[in-house]
Amino acid sequence: MRFNTLCATCHEGEFSGRLSFDSGIETTENHIRRHAGGVPPDIWRDLAQLLTHTKQTCAYYPMAIEIPKDGRWDSGALAMLHNAKENAWFIPLGHLPAGRSLATLYSAGPLEGVAQIISARFDITDFPL
């Protein structure tokens, strides 16, 4: 979740572009520590692999979570999609047919923020809440 809610917000759409890690793993580690904070080595290695995947394939890394067939996420599943540090969620919608779709967010209390719908090619539409 951390990559999809923090790192990808800057790296989406770069593809194999401007931020390359040709200068070695140490540069990559420094970049990740600067932006993600002090994370254990196994985490920054995972983040580096996710970044490489995003830039090389122009796509998010496939998540190991099943999207509900009816499109409704329960609170338990949503908890797994939450990045508590950034108080952000990354909720995969799966493949949507061409045309209009409706996404509805329900909250027990007031909600403030921005929801983004991001296509497989990183086209982004913002929706203020």
N, CA and C atoms as a LAMMPS dump frame, in Angstrom:
ITEM: TIMESTEP
0
ITEM: NUMBER OF ATOMS
387
ITEM: BOX BOUNDS ff ff ff
-5.0000000000000000e+02 5.0000000000000000e+02
-5.0000000000000000e+02 5.0000000000000000e+02
-5.0000000000000000e+02 5.0000000000000000e+02
ITEM: ATOMS id mol type element x y z
1 1 1 N 0.815 -1.186 0
2 1 2 C 0 0 0
3 1 3 C 0.862 1.254 0
4 2 1 N 1.965 1.174 0.698
5 2 2 C 2.799 2.372 0.816
6 2 3 C 3.275 2.855 -0.547
7 3 1 N 3.702 1.929 -1.396
8 3 2 C 4.165 2.334 -2.723
9 3 3 C 3.022 2.971 -3.505
10 4 1 N 1.868 2.323 -3.523
11 4 2 C 0.756 2.816 -4.334
12 4 3 C 0.18 4.126 -3.831
13 5 1 N 0.304 4.419 -2.545
14 5 2 C -0.272 5.651 -2.008
15 5 3 C 0.746 6.759 -1.807
16 6 1 N 2.035 6.446 -1.848
17 6 2 C 3.062 7.467 -1.638
18 6 3 C 3.974 7.588 -2.846
19 7 1 N 4.683 6.546 -3.158
20 7 2 C 5.688 6.598 -4.223
21 7 3 C 5.064 6.805 -5.596
22 8 1 N 4 6.075 -5.884
23 8 2 C 3.419 6.14 -7.218
24 8 3 C 2.84 7.513 -7.532
25 9 1 N 2.494 8.286 -6.515
26 9 2 C 1.936 9.612 -6.789
27 9 3 C 2.944 10.508 -7.488
28 10 1 N 4.228 10.251 -7.303
29 10 2 C 5.265 11.009 -8.015
30 10 3 C 5.77 10.269 -9.24
31 11 1 N 5.811 8.946 -9.179
32 11 2 C 6.454 8.179 -10.242
33 11 3 C 5.5 7.688 -11.316
34 12 1 N 4.199 7.785 -11.095
35 12 2 C 3.278 7.33 -12.122
36 12 3 C 3.467 8.195 -13.369
37 13 1 N 3.438 7.584 -14.489
38 13 2 C 3.55 8.31 -15.741
39 13 3 C 4.975 8.628 -16.159
40 14 1 N 5.972 8.369 -15.316
41 14 2 C 7.358 8.613 -15.715
42 14 3 C 7.833 7.563 -16.701
43 15 1 N 7.345 6.375 -16.53
44 15 2 C 7.763 5.225 -17.309
45 15 3 C 9.283 5.116 -17.206
46 16 1 N 9.996 4.883 -18.246
47 16 2 C 11.444 4.713 -18.124
48 16 3 C 12.151 6.055 -18.186
49 17 1 N 11.522 7.073 -17.688
50 17 2 C 11.963 8.445 -17.855
51 17 3 C 13.023 8.95 -16.911
52 18 1 N 12.819 10.145 -16.421
53 18 2 C 13.859 10.97 -15.844
54 18 3 C 14.553 10.426 -14.61
55 19 1 N 13.896 9.69 -13.755
56 19 2 C 14.577 9.194 -12.559
57 19 3 C 15.043 7.769 -12.811
58 20 1 N 16.28 7.626 -13.19
59 20 2 C 16.806 6.278 -13.397
60 20 3 C 17.752 5.963 -12.252
61 21 1 N 17.995 4.701 -12.055
62 21 2 C 18.858 4.271 -10.966
63 21 3 C 20.118 3.616 -11.521
64 22 1 N 20.624 4.178 -12.61
65 22 2 C 21.849 3.658 -13.211
66 22 3 C 23.045 3.829 -12.296
67 23 1 N 22.949 4.728 -11.322
68 23 2 C 24.092 5.006 -10.455
69 23 3 C 24.207 4.011 -9.303
70 24 1 N 23.347 3.01 -9.267
71 24 2 C 23.523 1.94 -8.295
72 24 3 C 22.492 1.919 -7.187
73 25 1 N 22.509 0.823 -6.449
74 25 2 C 21.536 0.564 -5.398
75 25 3 C 21.652 1.568 -4.253
76 26 1 N 22.846 2.076 -3.988
77 26 2 C 23.01 3.043 -2.903
78 26 3 C 22.224 4.32 -3.186
79 27 1 N 22.253 4.776 -4.434
80 27 2 C 21.483 5.959 -4.81
81 27 3 C 19.994 5.686 -4.658
82 28 1 N 19.57 4.505 -5.066
83 28 2 C 18.169 4.115 -4.924
84 28 3 C 17.766 4.113 -3.453
85 29 1 N 18.609 3.512 -2.617
86 29 2 C 18.319 3.457 -1.186
87 29 3 C 18.202 4.869 -0.609
88 30 1 N 19.108 5.745 -0.964
89 30 2 C 19.061 7.124 -0.454
90 30 3 C 17.79 7.832 -0.898
91 31 1 N 17.395 7.624 -2.138
92 31 2 C 16.168 8.231 -2.651
93 31 3 C 14.955 7.746 -1.845
94 32 1 N 14.879 6.458 -1.636
95 32 2 C 13.737 5.885 -0.916
96 32 3 C 13.734 6.345 0.538
97 33 1 N 14.875 6.357 1.18
98 33 2 C 14.942 6.821 2.579
99 33 3 C 14.544 8.298 2.69
100 34 1 N 14.954 9.091 1.721
101 34 2 C 14.624 10.523 1.742
102 34 3 C 13.116 10.739 1.65
103 35 1 N 12.443 9.915 0.855
104 35 2 C 11.01 10.127 0.629
105 35 3 C 10.104 9.242 1.473
106 36 1 N 10.568 8.065 1.84
107 36 2 C 9.725 7.137 2.603
108 36 3 C 10.105 7.088 4.073
109 37 1 N 11.171 7.761 4.437
110 37 2 C 11.605 7.736 5.823
111 37 3 C 12.477 6.528 6.1
112 38 1 N 12.805 6.349 7.358
113 38 2 C 13.662 5.229 7.747
114 38 3 C 12.904 3.925 7.666
115 39 1 N 13.121 3.198 6.607
116 39 2 C 12.466 1.897 6.453
117 39 3 C 13.533 0.807 6.488
118 40 1 N 13.187 -0.371 6.971
119 40 2 C 14.148 -1.472 7.023
120 40 3 C 14.63 -1.834 5.611
121 41 1 N 15.84 -2.403 5.501
122 41 2 C 16.402 -2.755 4.187
123 41 3 C 15.487 -3.625 3.333
124 42 1 N 14.789 -4.593 3.928
125 42 2 C 13.92 -5.436 3.108
126 42 3 C 12.778 -4.627 2.503
127 43 1 N 12.312 -3.591 3.211
128 43 2 C 11.228 -2.751 2.697
129 43 3 C 11.738 -1.857 1.572
130 44 1 N 12.903 -1.203 1.753
131 44 2 C 13.371 -0.342 0.672
132 44 3 C 13.727 -1.155 -0.561
133 45 1 N 14.166 -2.398 -0.388
134 45 2 C 14.42 -3.248 -1.563
135 45 3 C 13.106 -3.556 -2.285
136 46 1 N 12.065 -3.847 -1.515
137 46 2 C 10.747 -4.078 -2.122
138 46 3 C 10.263 -2.83 -2.846
139 47 1 N 10.411 -1.661 -2.215
140 47 2 C 9.991 -0.407 -2.844
141 47 3 C 10.782 -0.162 -4.129
142 48 1 N 12.071 -0.458 -4.121
143 48 2 C 12.898 -0.29 -5.318
144 48 3 C 12.409 -1.211 -6.441
145 49 1 N 12.04 -2.443 -6.108
146 49 2 C 11.53 -3.368 -7.119
147 49 3 C 10.186 -2.899 -7.673
148 50 1 N 9.333 -2.383 -6.802
149 50 2 C 8.044 -1.865 -7.264
150 50 3 C 8.242 -0.661 -8.179
151 51 1 N 9.179 0.206 -7.822
152 51 2 C 9.468 1.371 -8.649
153 51 3 C 9.983 0.94 -10.019
154 52 1 N 10.879 -0.018 -10.039
155 52 2 C 11.398 -0.522 -11.309
156 52 3 C 10.265 -1.088 -12.154
157 53 1 N 9.39 -1.88 -11.545
158 53 2 C 8.254 -2.449 -12.271
159 53 3 C 7.376 -1.334 -12.849
160 54 1 N 7.056 -0.341 -12.031
161 54 2 C 6.19 0.755 -12.475
162 54 3 C 6.796 1.48 -13.666
163 55 1 N 8.081 1.781 -13.588
164 55 2 C 8.737 2.53 -14.639
165 55 3 C 8.932 1.703 -15.917
166 56 1 N 9.177 0.413 -15.78
167 56 2 C 9.435 -0.411 -16.963
168 56 3 C 8.161 -0.859 -17.658
169 57 1 N 7.1 -1.096 -16.892
170 57 2 C 5.868 -1.61 -17.495
171 57 3 C 4.784 -0.554 -17.618
172 58 1 N 5.016 0.617 -17.044
173 58 2 C 4.022 1.69 -17.053
174 58 3 C 2.713 1.188 -16.436
175 59 1 N 2.833 0.522 -15.297
176 59 2 C 1.656 -0.02 -14.631
177 59 3 C 1.979 -0.26 -13.161
178 60 1 N 0.942 -0.259 -12.352
179 60 2 C 1.113 -0.662 -10.965
180 60 3 C 1.438 -2.149 -10.931
181 61 1 N 2.169 -2.566 -9.891
182 61 2 C 2.437 -3.981 -9.704
183 61 3 C 1.116 -4.662 -9.352
184 62 1 N 0.81 -5.803 -9.966
185 62 2 C -0.46 -6.477 -9.658
186 62 3 C -0.568 -6.806 -8.172
187 63 1 N -1.696 -6.47 -7.593
188 63 2 C -1.916 -6.702 -6.17
189 63 3 C -2.443 -8.12 -5.95
190 64 1 N -1.997 -8.729 -4.879
191 64 2 C -2.446 -10.077 -4.532
192 64 3 C -3.707 -9.982 -3.68
193 65 1 N -4.72 -9.378 -4.245
194 65 2 C -5.998 -9.249 -3.54
195 65 3 C -7.106 -9.384 -4.576
196 66 1 N -8.131 -10.107 -4.207
197 66 2 C -9.238 -10.317 -5.123
198 66 3 C -10.211 -9.146 -5.039
199 67 1 N -10.562 -8.621 -6.195
200 67 2 C -11.53 -7.528 -6.26
201 67 3 C -12.925 -8.15 -6.147
202 68 1 N -13.749 -7.651 -5.221
203 68 2 C -15.091 -8.225 -5.069
204 68 3 C -15.872 -8.176 -6.386
205 69 1 N -16.533 -9.261 -6.719
206 69 2 C -17.275 -9.336 -7.977
207 69 3 C -18.358 -8.261 -8.073
208 70 1 N -18.957 -7.919 -6.937
209 70 2 C -19.999 -6.89 -6.96
210 70 3 C -19.426 -5.478 -6.796
211 71 1 N -18.08 -5.373 -6.66
212 71 2 C -17.441 -4.067 -6.545
213 71 3 C -17.548 -3.425 -5.175
214 72 1 N -18.117 -4.121 -4.212
215 72 2 C -18.284 -3.562 -2.863
216 72 3 C -17.225 -4.126 -1.934
217 73 1 N -16.448 -3.231 -1.345
218 73 2 C -15.395 -3.626 -0.418
219 73 3 C -15.927 -3.534 1.002
220 74 1 N -15.735 -4.569 1.794
221 74 2 C -16.148 -4.497 3.196
222 74 3 C -15.025 -3.86 4.012
223 75 1 N -15.307 -3.539 5.26
224 75 2 C -14.338 -2.817 6.091
225 75 3 C -13.061 -3.626 6.323
226 76 1 N -13.157 -4.954 6.41
227 76 2 C -11.97 -5.783 6.601
228 76 3 C -11.035 -5.707 5.402
229 77 1 N -11.602 -5.792 4.21
230 77 2 C -10.783 -5.691 2.998
231 77 3 C -10.209 -4.29 2.853
232 78 1 N -11 -3.281 3.164
233 78 2 C -10.516 -1.902 3.076
234 78 3 C -9.373 -1.646 4.053
235 79 1 N -9.405 -2.295 5.199
236 79 2 C -8.322 -2.128 6.169
237 79 3 C -6.995 -2.598 5.579
238 80 1 N -7.025 -3.643 4.749
239 80 2 C -5.801 -4.138 4.114
240 80 3 C -5.301 -3.184 3.028
241 81 1 N -6.159 -2.309 2.549
242 81 2 C -5.812 -1.387 1.474
243 81 3 C -5.445 -0.003 2
244 82 1 N -5.293 0.106 3.321
245 82 2 C -5.037 1.393 3.974
246 82 3 C -3.56 1.558 4.302
247 83 1 N -3.023 2.722 3.986
248 83 2 C -1.672 3.106 4.398
249 83 3 C -1.868 4.075 5.555
250 84 1 N -1.727 3.583 6.769
251 84 2 C -1.999 4.399 7.96
252 84 3 C -1.053 5.588 8.069
253 85 1 N 0.196 5.413 7.666
254 85 2 C 1.171 6.498 7.795
255 85 3 C 0.746 7.733 6.999
256 86 1 N 0.256 7.533 5.792
257 86 2 C -0.206 8.652 4.957
258 86 3 C -1.725 8.83 5.028
259 87 1 N -2.398 8.001 5.813
260 87 2 C -3.857 7.992 5.903
261 87 3 C -4.478 8.009 4.504
262 88 1 N -4.084 7.022 3.724
263 88 2 C -4.541 6.924 2.342
264 88 3 C -4.901 5.476 2.031
265 89 1 N -5.769 5.307 1.079
266 89 2 C -6.185 3.982 0.625
267 89 3 C -5.867 3.865 -0.852
268 90 1 N -5.57 2.652 -1.282
269 90 2 C -5.434 2.339 -2.702
270 90 3 C -6.399 1.199 -2.958
271 91 1 N -7.471 1.491 -3.65
272 91 2 C -8.54 0.511 -3.848
273 91 3 C -8.615 0.158 -5.33
274 92 1 N -8.163 -1.035 -5.7
275 92 2 C -8.223 -1.415 -7.117
276 92 3 C -9.669 -1.651 -7.545
277 93 1 N -10.035 -1.067 -8.667
278 93 2 C -11.397 -1.217 -9.179
279 93 3 C -11.5 -2.312 -10.225
280 94 1 N -10.343 -2.767 -10.728
281 94 2 C -10.353 -3.77 -11.782
282 94 3 C -10.649 -3.133 -13.125
283 95 1 N -10.906 -3.956 -14.104
284 95 2 C -11.197 -3.458 -15.443
285 95 3 C -12.63 -2.937 -15.483
286 96 1 N -12.781 -1.705 -15.904
287 96 2 C -14.108 -1.12 -16.051
288 96 3 C -14.417 -0.987 -17.539
289 97 1 N -15.637 -1.276 -17.944
290 97 2 C -15.976 -1.139 -19.359
291 97 3 C -15.962 0.336 -19.767
292 98 1 N -15.819 0.573 -21.053
293 98 2 C -15.847 1.939 -21.566
294 98 3 C -17.187 2.577 -21.217
295 99 1 N -17.17 3.868 -21.031
296 99 2 C -18.392 4.591 -20.699
297 99 3 C -18.36 5.099 -19.281
298 100 1 N -19.5 5.453 -18.791
299 100 2 C -19.601 6.034 -17.45
300 100 3 C -19.685 4.947 -16.394
301 101 1 N -19.037 5.22 -15.271
302 101 2 C -19.103 4.335 -14.109
303 101 3 C -19.379 5.193 -12.892
304 102 1 N -19.871 4.596 -11.845
305 102 2 C -20.159 5.318 -10.617
306 102 3 C -19.393 4.666 -9.474
307 103 1 N -18.623 5.487 -8.758
308 103 2 C -17.933 5.021 -7.56
309 103 3 C -18.499 5.807 -6.39
310 104 1 N -18.871 5.113 -5.329
311 104 2 C -19.466 5.763 -4.169
312 104 3 C -18.647 5.424 -2.939
313 105 1 N -18.328 6.451 -2.149
314 105 2 C -17.613 6.262 -0.892
315 105 3 C -18.568 6.562 0.253
316 106 1 N -18.615 5.68 1.216
317 106 2 C -19.435 5.897 2.402
318 106 3 C -18.518 6.046 3.603
319 107 1 N -18.87 6.945 4.516
320 107 2 C -18.06 7.178 5.7
321 107 3 C -18.975 7.344 6.904
322 108 1 N -18.495 6.918 8.067
323 108 2 C -19.275 7.056 9.295
324 108 3 C -19.328 8.507 9.763
325 109 1 N -18.433 9.33 9.257
326 109 2 C -18.394 10.733 9.667
327 109 3 C -17.996 11.613 8.5
328 110 1 N -17.711 12.875 8.798
329 110 2 C -17.306 13.789 7.721
330 110 3 C -16.054 13.268 7.013
331 111 1 N -15.986 13.53 5.738
332 111 2 C -14.886 13.064 4.914
333 111 3 C -14.296 14.25 4.183
334 112 1 N -12.975 14.373 4.227
335 112 2 C -12.299 15.453 3.523
336 112 3 C -11.076 14.873 2.841
337 113 1 N -10.858 15.24 1.615
338 113 2 C -9.702 14.733 0.885
339 113 3 C -9.946 14.769 -0.603
340 114 1 N -9.227 13.927 -1.319
341 114 2 C -9.361 13.834 -2.765
342 114 3 C -9.369 12.356 -3.136
343 115 1 N -10.307 11.978 -3.954
344 115 2 C -10.322 10.63 -4.515
345 115 3 C -9.808 10.749 -5.94
346 116 1 N -8.997 9.788 -6.339
347 116 2 C -8.482 9.77 -7.701
348 116 3 C -8.859 8.449 -8.351
349 117 1 N -9.288 8.539 -9.581
350 117 2 C -9.474 7.351 -10.396
351 117 3 C -8.289 7.348 -11.354
352 118 1 N -7.511 6.258 -11.331
353 118 2 C -6.291 6.169 -12.127
354 118 3 C -6.443 4.996 -13.086
355 119 1 N -6.306 5.282 -14.372
356 119 2 C -6.444 4.224 -15.377
357 119 3 C -5.195 3.364 -15.422
358 120 1 N -5.267 2.273 -16.143
359 120 2 C -4.122 1.381 -16.304
360 120 3 C -2.941 2.096 -16.951
361 121 1 N -3.191 3.174 -17.693
362 121 2 C -2.126 3.942 -18.344
363 121 3 C -1.801 5.21 -17.558
364 122 1 N -2.236 5.278 -16.312
365 122 2 C -1.949 6.392 -15.405
366 122 3 C -2.618 7.701 -15.785
367 123 1 N -3.73 7.638 -16.5
368 123 2 C -4.547 8.84 -16.666
369 123 3 C -5.255 9.049 -15.335
370 124 1 N -5.227 10.277 -14.821
371 124 2 C -5.738 10.549 -13.475
372 124 3 C -6.874 11.557 -13.542
373 125 1 N -7.943 11.246 -12.831
374 125 2 C -9.05 12.181 -12.661
375 125 3 C -9.228 12.382 -11.156
376 126 1 N -9.192 13.637 -10.704
377 126 2 C -9.355 13.961 -9.287
378 126 3 C -10.804 14.314 -8.981
379 127 1 N -11.249 13.889 -7.811
380 127 2 C -12.575 14.207 -7.325
381 127 3 C -12.465 14.717 -5.901
382 128 1 N -12.585 16.054 -5.674
383 128 2 C -12.54 16.559 -4.287
384 128 3 C -13.7 15.962 -3.489
385 129 1 N -13.45 15.658 -2.226
386 129 2 C -14.51 15.121 -1.355
387 129 3 C -15.028 16.221 -0.463
